[in-house]
Amino acid sequence: MSRSALVGNVTAMLEDAGFVVSDRCAIRPKSFDIAARRGDNLLLVKILGNIDAFNEETGHEMRRLGTYLQATPLMIGLRSRDEDLKPDVTYFRHGVPVLSPDTAYNLFIEDVPPLIYAAPGGLYVNIDGDLLADEREGHELSLGQLASQLGVSRRTVSKYEDGMNASVEIAMALEELFDASLTSPVDVLEGADEVHESESTPEDPDADPTDEQVVAVLTRAGYRVHPTVRSPFKAVSEDEGDSGVVLTGHSEFTEAAEKRARIMSSIGRVTRTQSVYVVDRAKQESVDGTALVEREELEELRDADDLRAVIRERAEREEAV
C-alpha cells in the first residue's frame, strides 16, 4: 500500500469514528500528517508504512506539540523492519505510542482499547494489583504458593500486587488460574504513561536565526514562544495572560507560504487555536482564516490583546466576503 493510500484510509477511519480531521500536512519537513479531534480528545497523527523511519527528532517534536496543544501524539503504521505490527498491541517509538491500522480501528470505531504493549524483552500487560491480591486471598493462597504455581519468585508476585506489569504468558496463567480478568487496557489517549516510562518533555529547539526578531517581538508582547523545526508553522505561541495559543508562521509571502498558511488554518480549526503568518509585505489580510501581518506592523503591536484583535478581525472580514 502506498503511503498516500494509507493516509487516506486512516483519515477515512477517523472520520467514520466521529473525528474532525484536518487537511493533510503535505509539506516538508513535517512531524505529523493530520490533526484529529473528537470531543476533548485531540490527536496529532503520524502515518508511516515502516515505523522505523520515525526518528528521534520527529518524536521529540510531536511530544512537545502534544504538550503545547494538549494533544496526544500518535503514530499509525504497518510494520517494523520486515514484520507486520501485531493487532491489539501498543508499541512505542521515541516516547510516542504506535498502533497498527487494525488496532486503531478497534480503539476508535469498536471502542476496544489494546491490552498489550511492546517493551524490551517482549509483550506485556497491565495487571490490576489490588484485584490480583483479592483473588489470591480469596483462594487462600500465600504469596509463595502463587509464586510456585507461576514459576516465579515470591518477590515477583508481591511486585505484581504492587503494580508491576507482567508478561502476556504470566497474565494468561493468572487469568486461567483464577478464572477472572486481571488486566486493564493501555490508555493510549493519555499517552500510555502507566506502561511507558519516558523522559520529560524535550526542551524547545533554538529559533531559526531568521525568526529571532519575530520571536523577540512576540515575547515582548506577552507570549511564550516555542519554536518548531518539523511543523507547517514556525512556532507555537502561548499567551501568558489567558492561555490562548497561536500557530505562528514567518517567511516571505510566496506560493509555498500561502500553502502553509492554509494548512495552518485547517490545523487551527481542529486544534481550536488561532494562526498568524508574519510576512515582509502582504497583498491581502488573511489566507483561509490565517491572519497575515507584516513584520513592521507586528512590531507596532503593544501586547497580546492587540495581536488577538488583529487575528480575529481579519479572519472575520474574510468570512464576510
C-alpha positions in Angstrom: 0.0 0.0 0.0 1.3 3.4 -0.9 1.8 6.0 1.9 -0.7 8.3 0.3 -3.3 5.5 0.3 -2.5 4.6 3.9 -3.0 8.3 4.9 -6.3 8.3 3.1 -7.5 5.1 4.8 -6.5 6.3 8.3 -8.3 9.7 7.6 -11.4 7.9 6.5 -11.4 5.6 9.5 -11.0 8.6 11.9 -13.9 10.4 10.2 -16.1 7.3 10.5 -15.2 7.3 14.2 -16.6 10.8 14.6 -13.3 12.8 14.4 -13.0 16.1 12.7 -9.8 15.8 10.7 -7.5 18.5 9.3 -6.1 18.7 5.8 -3.0 16.6 5.3 0.2 18.4 6.0 1.5 17.9 2.5 4.8 19.8 3.1 8.3 19.0 4.3 9.7 18.7 6.8 6.7 17.6 8.9 6.4 16.0 12.3 2.7 14.9 11.9 0.4 14.3 9.0 -3.0 15.2 10.3 -4.7 16.6 13.4 -8.0 15.0 14.5 -10.5 15.9 17.2 -13.4 14.1 18.8 -14.8 16.0 21.7 -12.0 16.7 24.1 -9.7 14.1 22.5 -7.2 15.8 20.2 -4.7 13.7 18.2 -1.6 14.6 16.2 -1.1 11.6 13.9 1.9 10.5 12.0 1.2 7.8 9.4 4.0 5.5 8.1 4.3 2.2 6.3 7.5 1.4 8.2 7.7 2.8 11.7 11.5 2.5 11.7 11.6 5.7 9.5 10.3 7.7 12.6 13.4 9.4 14.0 14.1 10.8 17.5 13.9 14.5 16.3 10.4 13.9 15.0 9.4 12.1 18.2 10.6 14.9 20.3 8.7 17.5 18.3 5.5 15.6 18.4 5.8 15.2 22.2 6.4 18.9 22.5 3.4 19.8 20.3 1.3 17.4 22.4 2.2 19.4 25.5 1.6 22.8 23.9 -1.7 21.9 22.2 -3.0 19.4 24.9 -3.0 16.7 22.3 -2.0 13.0 22.2 0.9 12.4 19.7 0.2 9.1 17.9 1.7 7.1 15.1 -0.2 4.6 13.0 2.0 2.2 10.9 2.0 -1.1 9.2 5.3 -2.8 10.0 8.7 -2.6 11.8 11.7 -4.0 9.9 10.2 -6.9 8.0 7.4 -7.8 10.4 3.8 -6.5 10.5 2.7 -4.8 13.7 0.7 -7.2 15.8 -3.0 -6.4 16.3 -4.2 -5.1 19.6 -0.6 -4.2 20.7 0.7 -0.7 21.6 4.3 -0.1 20.5 6.4 3.0 21.3 8.9 4.9 19.2 10.8 7.8 20.9 8.1 8.2 23.5 5.2 8.2 21.0 2.6 5.4 21.1 2.3 3.4 17.9 -0.7 1.4 16.6 -1.4 -0.7 13.6 -4.5 0.4 11.5 -6.4 -2.6 12.8 -5.6 -1.7 16.4 -6.6 1.9 15.8 -9.9 0.7 14.2 -10.7 -1.4 17.3 -9.9 1.5 19.6 -11.7 4.3 17.8 -14.5 2.5 15.9 -15.2 -0.5 18.2 -14.2 1.2 21.4 -12.0 -1.7 22.3 -8.6 -0.4 23.6 -5.4 -2.6 23.3 -4.5 -4.7 26.3 -0.9 -5.5 25.3 2.1 -3.3 24.9 5.6 -4.0 23.5 8.7 -3.2 25.5 12.3 -4.5 25.6 12.1 -8.2 26.3 8.6 -9.0 24.9 4.9 -8.2 25.2 3.4 -7.1 28.5 0.0 -6.2 30.1 -1.2 -4.1 32.9 -2.1 -6.1 36.0 -4.6 -4.8 38.4 -2.6 -5.4 41.6 -5.4 -4.9 44.0 -7.7 -7.3 42.2 -4.9 -9.8 42.0 -4.4 -9.6 45.8 -8.1 -10.0 46.4 -8.2 -13.1 44.1 -5.2 -14.6 45.8 -6.5 -14.1 49.3 -10.0 -15.3 48.2 -8.4 -18.5 47.0 -6.5 -18.7 50.3 -3.1 -18.8 48.5 0.0 -17.3 50.1 2.4 -15.2 48.0 4.8 -18.2 48.0 2.1 -20.7 46.9 1.0 -18.5 44.0 4.7 -17.9 43.0 5.3 -21.6 42.9 2.3 -22.2 40.6 3.5 -19.4 38.3 7.1 -20.4 38.3 8.3 -17.1 39.6 9.7 -15.8 42.9 7.6 -14.7 45.9 9.0 -11.2 45.5 7.8 -11.0 41.8 4.3 -11.9 42.9 4.5 -9.1 45.5 5.6 -6.7 42.8 2.6 -7.7 40.6 0.3 -6.8 43.5 2.2 -3.5 44.0 1.5 -2.5 40.3 4.4 -4.1 38.3 3.2 -5.2 34.9 3.5 -8.8 33.7 4.3 -10.7 30.6 1.4 -11.9 28.5 2.3 -15.5 29.5 2.0 -14.7 33.2 -1.2 -12.8 32.7 -2.8 -15.7 30.8 -1.7 -18.1 33.6 -3.2 -15.8 36.3 -6.5 -15.4 34.5 -6.7 -19.2 33.9 -5.9 -19.9 37.5 -8.5 -17.5 38.9 -11.0 -17.6 36.1 -11.1 -13.8 36.2 -9.9 -10.8 34.1 -7.0 -9.2 35.9 -5.7 -6.9 33.2 -6.5 -3.3 32.3 -6.2 -1.7 28.9 -3.5 0.7 27.7 -4.8 4.2 27.8 -3.4 5.4 24.5 -5.3 8.7 24.6 -3.5 9.6 27.9 -0.1 8.9 26.4 0.0 5.4 28.0 2.2 6.8 30.7 1.3 4.0 33.1 3.2 1.5 30.9 5.8 3.7 29.3 8.4 5.4 31.4 9.8 8.2 29.2 11.9 11.2 30.0 10.2 14.6 30.5 9.1 16.7 27.5 12.2 17.5 25.4 13.4 21.1 25.5 12.5 23.6 22.8 14.9 23.9 19.9 16.6 27.2 19.2 14.7 29.5 16.9 15.9 29.8 13.3 18.1 32.9 13.1 15.8 34.5 10.6 12.9 34.2 13.1 14.7 35.6 16.1 13.3 39.2 15.6 9.7 37.9 15.3 10.2 35.7 18.4 11.5 38.7 20.3 8.5 40.8 19.4 6.0 38.1 20.3 7.8 37.5 23.6 7.7 41.3 24.4 4.0 41.2 23.6 3.4 38.6 26.4 3.7 35.3 24.5 5.8 32.2 25.4 7.1 31.2 22.0 8.0 27.6 21.4 10.0 27.2 18.1 9.4 24.2 16.0 11.7 22.5 13.4 9.4 20.0 11.7 6.0 21.5 11.5 4.0 23.6 9.0 4.3 26.5 11.4 7.5 28.1 12.8 6.3 28.2 16.4 3.5 27.7 18.9 3.0 30.9 20.8 1.1 30.7 24.2 -0.5 33.9 25.5 0.6 34.0 29.1 -2.4 36.1 30.0 -5.3 33.8 29.1 -3.6 30.6 27.9 -4.6 31.2 24.3 -2.5 29.6 21.6 -1.4 31.0 18.3 0.2 28.9 15.5 2.9 31.2 14.1 4.5 31.3 10.7 7.1 33.6 9.2 8.6 34.0 5.7 8.3 35.9 2.5 4.8 35.7 1.1 5.2 33.2 -1.7 3.1 30.4 -3.1 4.6 28.0 -0.7 3.9 30.4 2.2 0.3 30.6 1.1 0.1 26.8 1.2 1.5 26.7 4.7 -1.0 29.4 5.8 -3.9 27.3 4.5 -2.6 24.2 6.3 -2.2 26.2 9.5 -5.8 27.4 9.2 -7.0 23.8 8.8 -5.0 22.6 11.8 -6.1 25.6 13.8 -9.8 24.7 13.3 -9.2 21.2 14.6 -6.9 22.2 17.5 -9.0 25.2 18.3 -6.2 27.6 18.0 -5.6 30.9 16.1 -3.0 31.3 13.4 -0.9 34.2 12.2 1.7 34.4 9.4 4.3 37.2 9.6 5.5 38.4 6.2 7.6 41.3 4.9 4.8 42.5 2.5 1.2 41.3 2.2 -1.2 41.9 -0.6 -4.1 40.5 1.4 -5.1 40.4 5.1 -5.6 36.7 5.6 -5.5 33.3 4.0 -8.4 31.0 4.8 -8.5 32.3 8.4 -4.8 32.7 9.0 -4.1 36.4 9.5 -1.3 37.9 7.5 0.7 40.5 9.5 3.6 42.5 8.1 6.8 42.5 10.2 6.7 46.3 10.7 3.1 46.1 11.7 3.8 43.3 14.2 6.5 45.4 15.9 3.9 48.2 16.5 1.5 45.9 18.3 1.7 46.6 22.0 0.6 43.4 23.6 -1.1 40.0 23.1 -4.6 41.6 23.2 -3.7 43.7 20.1 -2.5 40.7 18.2 -5.6 38.7 19.1 -7.7 41.5 17.9 -5.9 41.7 14.6 -6.2 38.0 14.0 -9.9 38.0 14.9 -10.8 41.0 12.8 -9.0 39.7 9.7 -10.5 36.3 10.0 -14.0 37.7 10.4 -13.6 40.0 7.4 -12.5 37.1 5.2 -15.6 35.1 6.3 -17.8 38.0 5.5 -16.5 38.3 1.9 
